[in-house]
């Protein structure tokens, strides 16, 4: 992979998007800190020193409505890379990676599309590798952890990056060559969402019920108290048990 390294950027996703059309697939944009790191749903992402803040440029030839699949694939790769470090990571739908209920990684997938077909995907991944939790805002700190905090010592970010990029590549190859059902199975194994009671909010809906599965499109299936099934393609999920 080409890895473009910056000491500081507004957001690696922005820089990746700017260069996507002239960059080859697999190009990585990496910054030590971000001045306006972005999270899902317009939230801020605190990007202090010690983390890995990166964006990967992908050019999959997929219909736009399969985009959520890419997010699931990235969650699997990050979770595997963390588990290889001895960190007991689980995925919370759609794409938070948690350790004992605390967030260690967030993924922000952005896309440019033409006539319903994906042109390129910017896969933004933020991992609190050696982040000092005391550097985070109170609100964020309460629900966050880092690799160093879990393992008790700072880790080598370069070798962790190499292992993460390897996992991402393996999962991406599988995504392009295998049935998606196989990926859903692995995602469910690595996730702690299925079987939980959840409250999922979307811009227009609040759905409460039990998470019972993932569809072919990567949507979460929630069974409400009237036994009605809802398929949610994007939203904010909270555990209610
Ligand atoms: C979330 O959990 O809400 C997603 C957070 C994604 C953060 C990463 S850090 C690298 C990339 N650049 C950004 O501005 N955001 C993503």
Boltz pocket constraint, residues with backbone or C-beta under 6 A from the ligand:
constraints:
  - pocket:
      binder: B
      contacts: [[A, 10], [A, 11], [A, 12], [A, 13], [A, 14], [A, 34], [A, 36], [A, 37], [A, 38], [A, 39], [A, 40], [A, 41], [A, 43], [A, 45], [A, 47], [A, 52], [A, 53], [A, 54], [A, 55], [A, 95], [A, 96], [A, 105], [A, 106], [A, 107], [A, 108], [A, 124], [A, 125], [A, 126], [A, 127]]
      max_distance: 6.0
